[in-house]
Amino acid sequence: MSEKARAFIERWRPVLESGALVHFAYGPCAAETGNHCQIADQFVEALGFKTIGFNWQLLDAGAPQGEVRSGLGELVKALTEDLVNPSRPWLSHQEGEACAKEFLDLFEAPALTLVSNRYDGLWNPIASAATEWGFVGFDHETTALLLLAER
């Protein structure tokens, strides 16, 4: 995973930083068990971010982009709409979809759980930015955070 994760952020950090502050971190999956909210909280807390308990939105990592709570759909939305003003575009749909797919490909698809701190325009902040959108993905081996925050 570490090579794939390094390649992902090396490729996408300069692109993503065109419209957001980017925090990307990865590590082994938490040794402790728990539900998706507890695992996400353990990971972000270890990175120095706030925990949000049951306010993590569980996304469907395998759902097609147009489905409700689609992980791919939410990632693409996060990457193609300006964080502060969603009516303004950010990345092209093609770029956003490519980045989202590469993020999801960091994990073993059948074992992937994906959560977000934001859904349907509302969010529960884990950082100190005025506007942010964070995703935590994990499988049986790895956990990763992709946090996009207002500049």
N, C-alpha and C positions, 0 to 999 in steps of 0.2 A: 504493500500500500504506500509506503513512504515515497517511493519513486514516482508512482502515479500522482500522489498528492503534490509533490514538489513540482512535477511537470504541469499539473493543473494550475497552480497558483502562479508559476512563472509565466505561463501563457496568458492567463486571464487578469492578473493584477493590473498591468498597465491599461488594459481596456476598461476594467471596472473602475479604476481610479479616475477615469474621465468624468464620472458623475457621482462618486461616493467615496467615503473613507471605507477601507476594506480591512476586515480582520478575518483571517483564515487560520484555523488551528486544527490539528488532528492528533490522534493518539490511539493507544489500544482501548478497546471497549472496556468500560468499567467492570471491575471484578465483582462489584456488588450487583445483586439483582434488584429488580424493581420494575415499575411500569415505565412507559415512555417518558412521562413527565419527570420522574425521579432520575432516570438515566441522563436526560438532557440537563437537568438542574445540577447533577453531580459534575458533569463535564464543564459547564459554563462557570460554575462556582470555582472549580480548580483553576480556571483561567483568569479569575478575578472579576467576573461579571456577576450581576444580581441573579438570584433564583426567582422563578415566577410560579412555582408549584404547578397546580393543575391548569394553569393558563396556557400551556403549550398546546397548540392546535395540531392534532394528529392528521397528517396528510396521507393520501393513498399513493404510495411511491410507484405503483404499477398502473395507475389509471391513465387513460389517454388524456391528452392536454385539455380537451374541452369539458371533461367531467368535473362535477362538483368535488372540491377538495383534492383535485389532482396535484400530486407533488410536482410533476413536470409543469403543469399549468401555472401553479403559484410561483415556481422559480422563474419561469419565463415572464410572468407579470412583474415580478420584482426587478428583473433585469432590463425590461423594455420600457417601463414607465418611470418617470422622474420620481424620486423618493418623496420630495416635498409637494410636487404638483403632478399627480398622476395623469392629468390631461396633456402633459408635455411628454414627448418621447425621450427615451434615453438611448439604449442600444437598439439596433435594428432587430426585427423579429428573428431573422436568421442567426444573428450573433447571440441573442438571448437564448434561443433554443439550443444552439451548439454548446454554450457555456453550461446551461442547465443539464443537458445530457451528459456532459463530461463530469459534472459534479456527481450526478447519480451513478455514473459508471465507476466511481471510486469504491463502490460497495458491491457486494454480492447481491444481485437483484432479489432472489427469493427470500433473503434474510434481512433486507433493508427495512428499517423503520425511519420515517422522516417526519420531523415536527417543525413548526414555525411559531415564532412569537407574534405573528401578525396574520390576520385573516379578515377579509372583507373590509379593509380600510382601517381597522382598529388594531392596536398592538399593545403588548405588555413589555415595556422596555427592560432590557438586560444591561444596557450600557447607558452612558450619560448623554447621548446625542438627543437632539430635539425630535428627530425622526430616524427610524431605523427599521430594518427588516432582517431578521435572523433565521437561519435554518440549521438544525442539528440533524445529522444523519448518523445512523449506526447500524452495524450488522454484528455478527458474532465475533468479529476480530477488531474492528476499527470504529472510532467515533470521530466525527469532524463537524466543525462549526464554520459556516459562511455567514458573516455579519456585514451588512451594508449599512452605513450610517451617513446622515446628512453631513456635508462638508461645512 
